[in-house]
Amino acid sequence: MYRRVHEAIIQSPPIHDFDVFKESKEENFFESQESIDTLCLHLQQLRPARDLSEDRRKEEFLRLLQISLWGNKCDLSLSGGESSSQKTNVINSLEGLKPFILIDDTESLWTLLSKCKKTAETSVVRVDIVLDNSGFELVTDLVFADFLLSSELATEIHFHGKTIPWFVSDVTVHDFNWTVEHVRSSNEKSTSACGAHWADHVRVGRWTYHDHTFWTLPHPYCAMPQVAPDLYAELQKACLVLFKGDLNYRKLMSDRKWEFTTPFHQALSGFHPAPLCSIRTLKAELQVGLQPGQAEQLMASDPHWLTTGKYGIFQFDGPV
Ligand SMILES: O=P(O)(O)OC[C@@]1(O)O[C@H](CO)[C@@H](O)[C@@H]1O
């Protein structure tokens, strides 16, 4: 459907490069303004993050990861394009949301990144983030990406987005640049200071944005080495690849109806470009890597647990 919309638009000059979802993506950003300001203030208060104690650094790393997870609830394709912005203070909500994290491999991420820094052959520690939604979710990803640099857990962040408007709110290069620019030009001092840092990261190449047609093709990710070897080779350069959102999870799992207890590594069907982690709220009827009996328990207490976005996972695959 999204491809058909795109086809109709590109064949209709002079609106051939019009993004029909632009307005709703921007609305999601503006409606989340208060939460964005709160988040940016928090990030600013952490600077210089390299001076934080090890414990505090870890605490903030885990906190900002959780914010990025719950940011994935703000998805316009789930709400049929209706408003799905973030209006409450997400930082204060985190404790209450913890019981809804079904798989939490964040300790492995911390261990991996701490190790990468110590053992990197060059001084480069690269983290790739395969983005999902624009609006509030993208801001949570940028906040986390900024923290990775300022806390010196990583030295480069590579973002991956869509080449065409996709699943209503998915990030395109225009959305990425628009968001950095709007955060930078905010009237709120700490928000614009964050935006200035972000613009600088882009300018000097600490943040790089990539797009590739593979992300909007129907292939499961295990087909990437054959269909898009250049993209696979790019991901292989990372110390860690984060996949945001539900659709990425479906494609990682080849959209197959796996048993709920199937190991994540097995369901990736050979897709192992680098250590990777899915950060996703559940919106589609598939999930692997659960404990025996966990799915049955969830089903009994909440028959719609797989599709409402109420539950989330951090699911990691790779050596640590
Ligand atoms: O990837 P996201 O933004 O987290 O979710 C995308 C989504 O809303 O659209 C797909 C289409 O049904 C579903 O897998 C999922 O619910």
The ligand as an SDF file (V2000), in Angstrom:
LIG
                    3D

 16 16  0  0  0  0  0  0  0  0999 V2000
    7.5570   -0.7050   13.2560 O   0  0  0  0  0  0  0  0  0  0  0  0
    6.6310   -0.0090   14.1870 P   0  0  0  0  0  0  0  0  0  0  0  0
    6.4620    1.4230   13.8480 O   0  0  0  0  0  0  0  0  0  0  0  0
    6.9490   -0.2630   15.6250 O   0  0  0  0  0  0  0  0  0  0  0  0
    5.2070   -0.6720   13.9750 O   0  0  0  0  0  0  0  0  0  0  0  0
    4.6710   -0.8080   12.7010 C   0  0  0  0  0  0  0  0  0  0  0  0
    3.2850   -1.3660   12.7450 C   0  0  0  0  0  0  0  0  0  0  0  0
    2.4310   -0.4530   13.3670 O   0  0  0  0  0  0  0  0  0  0  0  0
    2.9300   -1.5740   11.4400 O   0  0  0  0  0  0  0  0  0  0  0  0
    2.9940   -2.9400   11.1010 C   0  0  0  0  0  0  0  0  0  0  0  0
    1.9350   -3.2280   10.0970 C   0  0  0  0  0  0  0  0  0  0  0  0
    0.9270   -3.9890   10.5210 O   0  0  0  0  0  0  0  0  0  0  0  0
    2.9130   -3.7240   12.3770 C   0  0  0  0  0  0  0  0  0  0  0  0
    3.9080   -4.6840   12.4410 O   0  0  0  0  0  0  0  0  0  0  0  0
    3.1700   -2.6940   13.4480 C   0  0  0  0  0  0  0  0  0  0  0  0
    2.0780   -2.6890   14.2450 O   0  0  0  0  0  0  0  0  0  0  0  0
  1  2  2  0
  2  3  1  0
  2  4  1  0
  2  5  1  0
  5  6  1  0
  6  7  1  0
  7  8  1  0
  7  9  1  0
  7 15  1  0
  9 10  1  0
 10 11  1  0
 10 13  1  0
 11 12  1  0
 13 14  1  0
 13 15  1  0
 15 16  1  0
M  END
$$$$
